[in-house]
């Protein structure tokens, strides 16, 4: 294949804001649903989101 025949794929654009300029936001209470730790699957890996006794959030792989 000639390099001139090869077309670069279009870049993937990720939407980070709504049309009104706001971002998608969730409450940690809604995500944790009363648990101190939850598992999140992302691209085949498992991550743990934990709420500490001081109320801080920690995300680990």
C-alpha positions, 0 to 999 in steps of 0.5 A: 500500500502506498503511503499516499493511499493510507488515510489516518483515522479521525481522532477520537474526541471525548466530550468533557462538558455538556452543551451548557458548559456543565460537567457530569457529576455524581455524589460519592454517596450515590456511587458508594450506596452505603458501602465503604468500598466498591469495585469498578471495572474499567477496560478489563481491570478492576479498581477499588474506590474506598472511603476512608474513616476521614471521609477521603476517597482513594482509588486503587488498582 
